Amino acid sequence: MKKSVASQIAELHRELENAKQAYRDADDEWRAVDVQYVSFKRQREELDVHKRDLADEINWRNREIAVLEEEISYERTSA
């Protein structure tokens, strides 16, 4: 049995509204992911800075230890 034109139009309107709602949902989801992306990017940059600071501190402490070990070695040889 063939559907009436009015019935076909009504069905197409429902499908159109479903598609529009799916688009809005996808757009909302995209925006939420974009917000997370920006947050993660900022967090990554902060961690990069923190890692550089820690690497500098490690290098500085290694140099200080080397200097002190050299002083101990010098004290032993001069004593």
N, C-alpha and C positions, 0 to 999 in steps of 0.2 A: 504494500500500500504506500502510495506516494504522500509525503508530508505536504501540508499546505504551505504556501509562501509565507504566511504570517508565522507559522510554526518554525520554519527555517530561519526567518529573520530573528525570532526570539532566541533560538538556539545559538545563532551567530553572535548575538548581543551577549549572551552568557559566556561564550567562549572568549569574546573580546574582553569582557570584564575580568575573567580569570587570568587572561594573558597580561592585562594591565596590572592586576594585583601581584602577579608573579614578578613582573618587571620592578614594581615598587619594592617588593621584598628583596629582590636581588640587589637593587640600588642601596637599600638600607644595610644589607649585609656587606656590600662593597665598602660603604662608608665606615662601618665598624672595623673592618679589616684595615682600612687605611689609617684609622686612628691608632690601632695597635701597631701598625708598621712604623708610624712616626714615633710612637713611644719606644718601641724596641730599638729604633735607629738612634734615638737620643740616649737610651741606656747603653747601647754599644759604644757610642762616642765617650760617654762618661767612664766606662770600663777601660777603654783604650787609654785614656788619660791616667786613670788609676794605675794601670799596669806599667805605663811609662814612669810614673812617679816611683813605684816600687822597684822597678829595674834600676833607676838612678840611685835609690837608697841602697840597694844591694851592692851596686858597683862602688859606692862611696864607702860602705862598711868593709868591703873586701880590700879596698886600698888602705883604709885605716888599720885593718888587721895586718896587712903586709908590712906597713911601716912599723907597727909595734913589734912584730916578729923579727924584723930586721934590727930594731933596737935591742931586743933580747939577745940576738945572735952577736951583735957588736959588744954588748956588755960581757958576754961569756968569753969572747976572744980577748978583750982588753983586761979582764980580771986576773 
